[in-house]
């Protein structure tokens, strides 16, 4: 009996020891966030916006932001302050200031605000670089989801260069950090306490999917400088429509490997036409930087100014050649998920190849957001609908959509041909 108790006690001690020893490496592998959080939180702000839509007050909306210098400049998202008649910034200590919108860029979803802090001491964050950010690296998101101020969540970088999920000018950082409505505009922070991105969107607002997207801080810095200098952002414009290159296309166009951006259309009087680019050319590098995915092309071009020269390496008929294009002004011709959409109250995105296969359609644009009580919402348009015709204009691309928006009447009824996956197509009427 005594021997059994001895063995039982020894076995329990051994199991406790093994459990303790096994748990140490697991516990040690996770970073300690507390000091980092205490350092960053005083720099994060909550933003409240009095919203005006279609000439009427539409209540208040909220988001997040962060302080970037002692003078009171604050970075946030364009969509946080869009349609705002008054923007109020709330600091970590509870003090509130009315903010001036210095400038805002819908195409990158970046906005720059300014407060007059007076004697209030500010705690600006250090801006890092997203260039050296690695997949698998720990990051933290700060913000005010659902108006829950000073919320912190952590996760890892899941991927970089996700240009296919939103604006063609933004190679988003994908993370598995939990963010929700209200996190928009808050900082994405590395373990050095540096800002590496601005939290911008999640894959599906209705589902917790672990797919969050942030704007790289290197791109944000470029936009911030232009907003500081002039309040607007200028971009070079090449004047092409483009698409991805899969294995079949790589074989057909004589490429050594899959990658690049396939030119499918040249716009008249554009930089591309003057440089004698042709449909079927595959752009594989811009200024020596490889174009690995189709979305790399507009990003590289968008970082340059009108009048700049772009050195393009292309493959034509299986042979590489160098082409120089002098970029023109892209103002008014930029493909954007946001430009002009507020008249209808929707945001749209391009119909990518994977969506074409999933929906069984070959052209149109996909509705990615419908604003509450908007003309589109009243007409019954829903997220996921595919618009193929808008006010007598066939919609085959984002450019067609932009052109149709420009031709819309200020008042009246507008017919929209909508394809709803699994339920066929129908015309809906929007009352403007």
N, C-alpha and C positions, 0 to 999 in steps of 0.2 A: 504494500500500500504506500509506504514511504517512498519506495523506488518509483512508483508510478507518478506520485506528486512531483518528485524531483525532475523526472523526464518531462512532465507536463509544464512545469515552471521553466525549465531550460528551453523547451521548444517555444514557449511564448516569448521569452526574452530574445531568442534568436530571431523570431519573426519580427518583433518590434525593432531590433537592430537593423535587420535587412530592410524593412520598410523605411526606417529613418535614413539609412545610407542611400537607398535608391531615390528618395525624394529630394535629396540635397542638390544633385545635378539639375533636376528638372526645375527646382525653385531658383537656382542660380542662373539658369539660362534666360530668365525673363528680366528685362531691365527694370530699374527702379525709377518711377515717373514723378514721385512727389515733389522733389526739388525743382524739376523742370516745369511742372504745372504751376508752382508758386511763382516762378520767374516770369512765365508767359502771361498768366491770367490778367495782371493789371494793364496789359496792352490791348486786350480784346474788348470790343465795344458791342453794345446792342443798338440796333437801328430801327426806328419806327418811322413809317412813311404815311402821310395823308395822301391817299390815292384819288386821282381824278381820271375817269375813263369816259370817253364819248361826251365830254362836256359836263359830266355829273360827278359829284362826290361819291366814291365807291367804298368808303370806309378806310380802315388802316391795314397796312401790311407790315411785316417785320423781317429782319434779317440780322446779319452780323457783319463785323468789320474789324480792322486792326490799325493801330497807330503806327505810322512809318517814320515820323520825325518829331522834333520838339516844337515845330511851328504849328502843329495841329492838322497835318495832312493824314487822311485815312483812306485805306483801300477797301473796296467791297465789290460786289457784283453789279453789273448794269441792271439786271432784272430785279434787284432788290429795290432800287430807287426809280425805276422806270415808271412814268406817269405820276410821279410824286409832285404835289404842290408844296409840301413842306417835309423836310427831312430832319429828324431829331436823333441825336447821338447820345447814348447813355454810357458813361464811363463805369469802370470797375467799382468806384466808390459811390456810385449812385447819382452823381451830378449829371445834369442834362444840358446839352448845347444844341442850338439850331445850326445845321450844317449847310454850307454852300456846295452845290455840285459844280466842281471845277470843270469836269468834263466826263464824258461817258462814251464807251465804245460797244455797241450792240454785238458786233461781229466776234469779239473776244470775250464779251460778258464782263468787262472790267470798268469800274467807275472810280473816280478820285473825288473825295470830299475834303472840305476844309472847315475846321472850327476855329474860333478865336478863344483860346484857353485862358487868356489873362494871366493871373498868378497861379493858375492850376498847373502843377508839375505833371508832365506827361511821361509815359514810359514806352518809347518807341521800340518796336521789335527789329532785330537784325535780319536783313534779307540775305538769304543764302543763294545757292545756285541749284537749279533742278537738273543741270547737265550731268552732274556726278551722282545724282540719286540712283540707287540700284534697286532692282527688283528683289524683294525679300527684306528690304530695310524697314525698320520700325518707324512709324510716323504717328502723330497725334493730331486730332481735329478739335478745334475750339469753336464754340459758338452758342447760339441760343435756340435750339430746336424747340418748336412749339412754344416759344417765349420762355423756355426754361434757361435763364441766363447762366453764363459761365459753366456750361456743360463741357466735359472733356471725354473723348473716346479715343481708343488706340487700335492700331492694326498694322498691316504691312503694305508695302507697295506691291501690287499684283501685276502691273504691266505699265509700260510707258508708250507714248506716241499713239494714243488711241484717237486718231483723227476721224474715225468713221462714226463716232457716236454723237457728234454735235456739229459745231461750226467747223468748216474746213480749214479755218485759220488757227485752230487750237489742237495741238497734239496732247490730249489730256493725259494726266497721270491717273491710272486706275488703282484704287485701293479697296481693301475690305473693311475700312473704318466705317463704323455706323454713323451716318449722317441723315438728317431729316429736314423737313421744311423748317426754315429758321436758321439752319447752319450755313446757308448760302452767304458767301462773302467773308466767312471766317477763315483763319489761317490754317494751313497744313504745316506742321512743325516737325523737323527732324530731331534726333536725340541731342544735337548740339544747341537746340533752342533757336534755330534759324527757320525763317519762313521759306518753304520750298514750293508752295502753291497756295492758290485760293480755292476753297471748296465751292463747287459750282452746281453740281447736280447729282442725282442718283438715277439708276437705270430705269426703275419703275417706282414712282411715288406711292403706289398702292400696295407694294409687296416689299418686305425686308429681304433683299436679295444678296447683300454683301458686295454690291457693285456700286462704288462711289467714284466720282470723277472730279479732279481738281485741275485748275489752270496752272501750268508751270510758271514759276516766279520769274524765270528768264524772259519769257514772253510778256509777263505783266510789267516788268521793268521797262521794256521797250515802249509799251503802251503808256505807262505812267509818265515817261519823259515827254512824249508827244502831247499828252493832256496838259502837263505843266506848262509847256511852251506855247501851245495854241488852243487848247481845249478840244481839239479834234484829232483824229488819227488819219494819216494819209498812207496809202499803200500802192505799191506798184501793181500793174495789171498786165497780164500776158495776153489774155483774150483767147483762151482755149476751153473747150469742154474735154473732160478726160475720164478715164476709167481704169479699173484694176487690170493686172496682167496675171492670169492663171497659167497652169502648165500648157494647156492647149494653145493659148495665145502666144506664149513664149516660144513654142515650137513653130507656130505659123509665121511669126514675125522674125524668126532667126535669132532669138536671144539665147545666150549661154545658160542663163538661169532665170527663175521666176522672179519678177520684181520690176519696178519702174512704173511710169504713169503713161498710159496709152492715150494719145491724142485722137479724139473722135470727131472733133469739130473745130474749125478755125473761124473766129468772128471777123467780119469785114473791118478793114481799117485798123486792125489791132496790131500790137507789137509782134504777135506771132505771125500774122500775115506778112508784115514788113520784113520779118526775119526769114521768110520763106519756109516756115514750118509746114508740114503736110499732115492730113489725116493718115493715121497708121504709123506715124513716128512714135517711138517710145522714148520718153525722157528718162534717162538713167542717172543723171547727176545735174546739180545746179551749183555753180561756183565751186566745183570740186567735192561737194557733199552728196553722198549717194542717195538716190531716190529709191528706197526699198519698197515703199507702198505708194499707191496712187495719191494718197492724201498728203504725202511729203511735198509734192509739187506746189500746191497753193500756199502751204505754210512757208516754204522757203521764199516764194515770190512775195508773199504778204509781208515779209520782214524787210523788204526793200522799198525804196521810195520811187515815186514817179520820176522818170529821167535817168534812173540808175540802169546800168548794163547788167544783164544776167547772162552768164556763160553757161550754156546748156550743152550737155553731152547727150546725144540722141543715137538711137539705133534705127536706121532706115534700110530696108531690104537686106537685113542681116549684117550691115556694116556700120561701125561706129563713126560718127562725125561730130565736129564741134560747131555750134551755132551761137551767135551773139544776138541778143534781143534787147532793144532799148525800151524799157517799160513805160507804159502810159499811166494816166491817172485813173484809178479804179473807182472814183467817187460816183455813186449812182449806179454802178454796174457790178457791185459786189454781191455775190450769192450769200445770203444770210438767212438764218432761221428766224430772225426777229424783224428785219427791216419791213416796215409797212404793215405788219401783221395785226397791229392793234386796231385798225379800222374794222376788221372782221372779229377780232378777239381770239385769234388762234396763233399758234406757232407750228411750223412745219419743218420737215427735214426731207432730204433727197431719198428717193426710192432706190436703196442699194440692191445689189445683185441677190443677196440672201433674202431680202424682203420680197423681191420679185418672185423668187421661187416659192416662198412661203405663202404669198397671197395669190399667186397665179396670174399676175398682171405684168405688163412690160413697160408701162409709163405712168407718170403722175408724181405727186408729192404726198408724203404721209403726215397726217395731223399728229403732232407730238404733245400738244397742250391746248385745251379749250378753257378760256377764262370764264369764271362764273358770271352769269347774267349778261354775257356778251351777245352781240347779234348772231354769231355762229351758234352759241349755246341755245339761244331761243329757237333757232332753226332746226335743232336736233343733231348737229354735227358732233361727233364723238372722237375721243382719242383712238388712233389706229385707222380711222377712215382714210381712204386714198382719194385725193382730189384729181380728177382727170380733165375737168373743164371748169373754167371760172369766167362768168360773164361773157360768154361767146368765144373765149380764147381757149383752145386746146392746151392742156398742160402736160408737156413731155419731160420737163426739166425744171430746176429751180429758177433758171433764167426766164422761162416762160411764165412761171408763177409771179416773179418780180414784175414782168412786163404787164401781166394782167392786173396786178394790184395798182400799178400806176394809172391804169385806164378806168378804174372803178369810179362811178359817180359818187358825189358826196352824200346824196340822198337817193332813196328809191329801193326797188327790189332787184336782187341779183340772183340768178340761177347758178347753182353749183352741181356739177355731176360728181357724185360720190360713189365709190365702190367700198362696200363694207364686207370684209372677208367672211365667206360662208353664207352671205345673205344677198349677194347680187349687187346691182347698181341702181341708182335712182337719182333724180334731180331734187335737190332741196333748195328752198328759196330763203335767202337772207335779206331781212329788212334793215337797210342802213339808215 
